[in-house]
Structures are given as C-alpha cells and as structure tokens.
C-alpha cells in the first residue's frame, strides 16, 4: 500500500511518500498563507518517486483549524439552542468562555424545555414552538451555523434530532452541529465542543477546500483523508462537518509516526519542536488519551486528546547567560534560521549548543566554535534534565521504558536519558508527523447504554464488539484487519443496578479503493 502523508503546520508543511511502512521520499517546505500552494510544492517534491496511479490515499494532518480557534480568526457567529428547561439554567451556554471568543462568535443563545434524565426518561416534552422561534431569530440575525445540545443526549438524542429537523425547516441551508455526535455525558463540555465545531464551519470549508484544490491542481484522483485526534482518519466530507475532530491531531500523528519509524508500540515519545517539547505515552501503538476535560483556546471541552506534557524546550529555545544559565522557555521559533548564532544571527539558542557540541551538521559550526565549554555543558545538562523531568511526569511506572525522540529538535539529545530503557532517534524523525498521518487507520466507535449482569456480561460485550467491528468495516476499514482498540465502561448513577454506558472503539486498515468508487460521497460512518 502506497500513501502520501502530509502535516500542514503553522510554520512548515511536511510530505512523505510511504509504501508498506517504508519512507520512499520526504520534503519540508514553509506553509503558505493560502495553504494550497505550499501543499502543491510539498506534493510535487515527493510525487516523482512513484507513479501517480499507485498512490492509494493522501492523508493530511493539520493544526490550521486549532490555530483558527486559538487566534480567533475566521470564526462564524453561532446560534446556540440548549434543551433542558426547567433544569440546566444555573450555568448558561458560553459560561466561562474568554470574552474575546464570545465576541467573535456572538451571543445568540436560546434555552428551551425538554431533555432527558440519565436513564433516558424525558425531563419533559420538547418545546417545539420555542425551537422554531429560535430558528427564526437566528435567521433574522444572519446566523448560519447552529449548535444544539440537550441534557444526556448521548443516552437519548431524540430531542436533539427533532430540534435539528425543526431548525432545518426554517433554515434549510444552516450548518448544524448536534452535541450527541461529539461528546460524552457532561453537558457543558459537550455543548462547548458543539459550539466550537459550529464556529469553525466556514474555516473548515476553506481549509479543506484548499486541500481539494491542491489535489485538483495536480490532477490527482487519489482520495483525501484528514487525521483525527485519536489516530484514525475521516474523509474530507466528514471533516467539513466535524472540524473539531482534527484538534490535537498533530501530536497524535507525531506519536503514531514515532511508532511507525521505531517499531516501539509501548513507549514514551518526545516530540521536540522549535519552541516546546510534547511528551506523551504510546500504548499498543496509540497515544494514551487524556482523562476529563481538555482546555482548547480557553474553552473546556470533551474532545478526545492525547495525554501530553509540554515543556518550554525546543530547537529555538533561548540560552540565557548570566549568574545562572537558563534554557527557554522563550524561543526564536520560526526565526531560528535567521537569529541563531550558527546561522549568522546574534541569539544563542539550544540549536547553537547542539551545533557547537558536534551533534548536528546544520548551520555553520565555525560561528559557535568559540563558545565557552563550561557554558555548553551546563546548557546541555539543563536541556537533558528538563526532558527527563517531563518524561518522569508522563511515566506511570517506576521501571525504565523505551523513549523515542522525534521532531526537528531531536538532535538536541545525544546521550542516554534517565528513566529510559533505551533512547531511539529513528530515521526521518524530523517528519514523524507526516509519517504518522500516512500510517493512520480508520475506525468506528459504538456508544450504548446497556444492562449488564453477571450472567450476561460476556454476551453483551461480545455483541458490542461485533457491532463496533461491523461499523468500522462500513466506515471503510479492510475486512479482516479490524480489532478492538479500547473499551470504556461507565456506571450510570440513579439508574437500575447494572446499567452501564459502554463505548467500544474498533480500528482497522483503510481500504482506500472503496473511496475511489465514491467520488464526493458523504460517508457518515467514516472515522467515527
């Protein structure tokens, strides 16, 4: 199987051509403002290594949509409908949001009667008239993107679905996001995820449109997929509907790429960039997921995110010289090639330390040849001790574990790290994000509320596994390659004894040929 993996970052766009896990070609180029032209350059650099008709899929990971939220740009005004009155009034929608973000998306909020209890019983009937009034209000205000959230909708989503149909009858062209499609039981975090998703509708259309334009410019018929933050992929149609699922796909791809390049399936991954190092744990080849809520752009959400520790050490980190040597957290970032001493600049950076110690051939070593040896050793020790402290925070056991180094700053480390069973810097470590994108699988998730007793547990769980595997195959996984990745089982309080919410995730290899036969089709199951 031959794939092109691409990572579209805020600074660079990386592309790799991968066949059966082997990197045949790679290229790194600056990300362009229009995205498409930088993407075309990256693709043009790796395409000559093979015939175009041999490429099965183009898989893209991007931070662009995360950046749009963090930078408060290209966001749409959102109409919010919360279903739950007379309950759920103490903390209204948008509570705790940063003021500038609220201003960017507007305060078009309506709360209506309805919703369900945790056991699926209705709190009360849905106030359909209020939903219709809200839709008319949003239409008059020129709001075209709507988020709908109902109490306990992951258990019983009937009121969200009905409200969506009512809104659609008034606003046929509206972009709708239902919270039941995105989050877990907690109302606020799930509602926040839906609102953020709705705000990104226009940005998603533009960014994903750029990917499609790049493909068209190169006359490629290969299907395009985007990576999600759980290490699986979704087709471009689903990505337009659920752009928030791309959040944190960069670190996820980096960790998956580390696994692919090193062969380590259970390890600590240290992704050293220009400003920070992201440290996380691989478990059975996938990033360990964070528990609880995750803060994105100042908003508490229920997004799936890898469990990461970020520290202010990277290739561009400033080395402060004085009574006490310090490294970071300030960084020259993307200006490294202009401001670092080894490139003719006047700022001493961690990269200069690595060059002076002979650990990398980038830049001009003669420009840092006169640096004080003791300064270099102290700075180098601080870099290593900082990374070791981050690794220790991620580890869940005292025993030493394998550590895989990736990212453009991986050359900073050239000696053993405390707590590491072995330290591996694989070939192509600087483009691990793109390699991870190429290695992404496709999957499906089944979320059910079931009654489990001692005499039926095996049968119930086996049935859910079968449903998840079938859903993954329907989503586009190759039959026979699907396996169960993880199972979450959560007791539901105040319900009948043995009532559990069970979430089963199944993943398998992407059968890209099926998407070639469905040009432009919206595959609802893909990547769920």
FENJOBEL-V988630 format. One record per residue. N is the residue number from 1. PSI is psi in whole degrees, -180 to 180 (none if undefined). Layout:
N;PSI, N;PSI
This chain:
1;131, 2;131, 3;156, 4;124, 5;137, 6;138, 7;114, 8;98, 9;180, 10;-25, 11;-50, 12;154, 13;120, 14;142, 15;141, 16;145, 17;121, 18;132, 19;120, 20;43, 21;-5, 22;131, 23;117, 24;-30, 25;151, 26;156, 27;143, 28;129, 29;151, 30;140, 31;136, 32;160, 33;-38, 34;1, 35;-49, 36;-44, 37;-38, 38;-37, 39;-40, 40;-43, 41;-44, 42;-42, 43;-43, 44;-29, 45;-29, 46;-18, 47;-36, 48;-14, 49;-4, 50;171, 51;141, 52;-32, 53;-6, 54;-10, 55;121, 56;-36, 57;150, 58;120, 59;125, 60;132, 61;141, 62;147, 63;4, 64;-39, 65;-37, 66;-44, 67;-36, 68;-40, 69;-47, 70;-38, 71;-2, 72;45, 73;148, 74;37, 75;144, 76;154, 77;142, 78;134, 79;128, 80;127, 81;115, 82;129, 83;116, 84;-10, 85;145, 86;1, 87;180, 88;43, 89;-16, 90;-39, 91;96, 92;167, 93;147, 94;7, 95;135, 96;0, 97;148, 98;141, 99;-42, 100;-31, 101;-39, 102;-42, 103;-35, 104;-32, 105;-5, 106;170, 107;65, 108;83, 109;132, 110;135, 111;134, 112;163, 113;147, 114;-159, 115;178, 116;158, 117;173, 118;-18, 119;9, 120;-6, 121;140, 122;137, 123;-37, 124;174, 125;150, 126;132, 127;88, 128;-36, 129;-39, 130;-36, 131;-44, 132;-42, 133;-41, 134;-43, 135;-42, 136;-38, 137;-46, 138;-40, 139;-43, 140;-34, 141;-4, 142;22, 143;125, 144;0, 145;126, 146;135, 147;131, 148;127, 149;133, 150;150, 151;128, 152;35, 153;-26, 154;-23, 155;-43, 156;105, 157;10, 158;-39, 159;-36, 160;-44, 161;-42, 162;-42, 163;-39, 164;-42, 165;-39, 166;-43, 167;-42, 168;-32, 169;-26, 170;-36, 171;78, 172;-28, 173;3, 174;147, 175;121, 176;136, 177;124, 178;131, 179;-28, 180;-21, 181;-9, 182;-33, 183;-173, 184;-161, 185;-35, 186;124, 187;-50, 188;-48, 189;-39, 190;-41, 191;-43, 192;-42, 193;-41, 194;-40, 195;-45, 196;-44, 197;-45, 198;-37, 199;-25, 200;7, 201;-48, 202;-42, 203;-40, 204;-42, 205;-41, 206;-47, 207;-46, 208;-32, 209;-35, 210;-40, 211;-43, 212;-36, 213;-38, 214;-42, 215;-44, 216;-39, 217;-35, 218;6, 219;42, 220;135, 221;1, 222;135, 223;148, 224;133, 225;157, 226;146, 227;147, 228;172, 229;9, 230;9, 231;5, 232;177, 233;162, 234;153, 235;167, 236;-30, 237;-44, 238;-35, 239;-35, 240;-36, 241;-35, 242;67, 243;-26, 244;-20, 245;-11, 246;-11, 247;136, 248;15, 249;-24, 250;-58, 251;-37, 252;-46, 253;-39, 254;-42, 255;-39, 256;-38, 257;-38, 258;-42, 259;-45, 260;-41, 261;-32, 262;-22, 263;1, 264;120, 265;-22, 266;103, 267;170, 268;132, 269;130, 270;110, 271;105, 272;111, 273;-156, 274;-29, 275;-40, 276;166, 277;125, 278;127, 279;127, 280;174, 281;133, 282;131, 283;113, 284;36, 285;-1, 286;151, 287;138, 288;131, 289;146, 290;144, 291;154, 292;-161, 293;159, 294;137, 295;121, 296;116, 297;26, 298;7, 299;130, 300;124, 301;172, 302;29, 303;148, 304;127, 305;145, 306;147, 307;103, 308;150, 309;126, 310;131, 311;153, 312;56, 313;124, 314;-180, 315;-29, 316;6, 317;136, 318;138, 319;110, 320;126, 321;129, 322;-146, 323;-34, 324;130, 325;135, 326;149, 327;118, 328;-174, 329;-7, 330;149, 331;152, 332;-10, 333;-130, 334;-9, 335;9, 336;-45, 337;-4, 338;-33, 339;-22, 340;148, 341;-40, 342;-13, 343;11, 344;3, 345;-169, 346;19, 347;125, 348;124, 349;171, 350;-33, 351;-39, 352;-39, 353;-46, 354;-40, 355;-45, 356;-30, 357;3, 358;24, 359;-10, 360;152, 361;9, 362;158, 363;-162, 364;106, 365;-27, 366;-24, 367;-16, 368;12, 369;-26, 370;7, 371;143, 372;131, 373;-40, 374;-39, 375;-45, 376;-44, 377;-39, 378;-43, 379;-42, 380;-40, 381;-37, 382;-40, 383;-48, 384;-42, 385;-35, 386;-43, 387;-39, 388;-38, 389;-39, 390;-41, 391;-42, 392;-33, 393;-28, 394;-32, 395;144, 396;7, 397;156, 398;-31, 399;151, 400;147, 401;157, 402;144, 403;127, 404;127, 405;127, 406;176, 407;163, 408;-23, 409;10, 410;-23, 411;-8, 412;-24, 413;121, 414;20, 415;163, 416;146, 417;138, 418;138, 419;-6, 420;125, 421;-41, 422;153, 423;123, 424;126, 425;98, 426;162, 427;148, 428;25, 429;-28, 430;-15, 431;32, 432;-33, 433;-47, 434;-37, 435;-41, 436;-37, 437;-45, 438;-28, 439;-3, 440;146, 441;180, 442;149, 443;-177, 444;154, 445;132, 446;128, 447;111, 448;150, 449;121, 450;161, 451;116, 452;126, 453;171, 454;-29, 455;-6, 456;2, 457;-51, 458;-43, 459;-41, 460;-47, 461;-38, 462;-40, 463;-41, 464;-39, 465;-44, 466;-41, 467;-43, 468;-41, 469;-44, 470;-39, 471;-38, 472;-40, 473;-41, 474;-34, 475;-20, 476;12, 477;148, 478;125, 479;136, 480;-14, 481;-6, 482;137, 483;162, 484;122, 485;-49, 486;160, 487;126, 488;132, 489;119, 490;121, 491;143, 492;116, 493;156, 494;12, 495;178, 496;145, 497;132, 498;-2, 499;124, 500;146, 501;120, 502;128, 503;121, 504;125, 505;125, 506;140, 507;157, 508;177, 509;140, 510;126, 511;81, 512;-28, 513;-30, 514;-29, 515;-25, 516;-32, 517;-7, 518;63, 519;127, 520;1, 521;147, 522;112, 523;100, 524;-29, 525;-15, 526;124, 527;11, 528;none
